[in-house]
Amino acid sequence: MTMMIVVIEPGQRSVQTAETVRRLAEDLKIPRVGIVVNKAPRGGNLDQLTARLEGLPLLGRLSHDPEIALADIEGRSPYTGSEAQKAEVRAIIEAVERLAGPVEG
């Protein structure tokens, strides 16, 4: 099943961008759009943010963590980092599979 994943940061401009992407996905006949929040405050509640996403499903979060930035600089996947990072990535993969079907690769 075709799906678009929109990565946003916790802020109003990102919510507006997600809405724009949702409309573009509809124009392109992409049936599912999900949200991943990047640089989310660790342990922070995302309820206020997700309430503004008007029905776009939250697939997961990647916490604000210097190790993720370092992995990017070094060309490593954040999945190779700490157990907390791995758990967040696994949760996103599981959410995508629930919404769109198994992730290949």
ABEGO torsion letter per residue (X at the ends): XBBBBBBBBBBAAAAAAAAAAAAAAAAAGBABBBBBBBGBBBGBBAAAAAAAAGGBBBAEBBBBBAAAAAAAAAGBBAAABBAAAAAAAAAAAAAAAAAAEBBBX
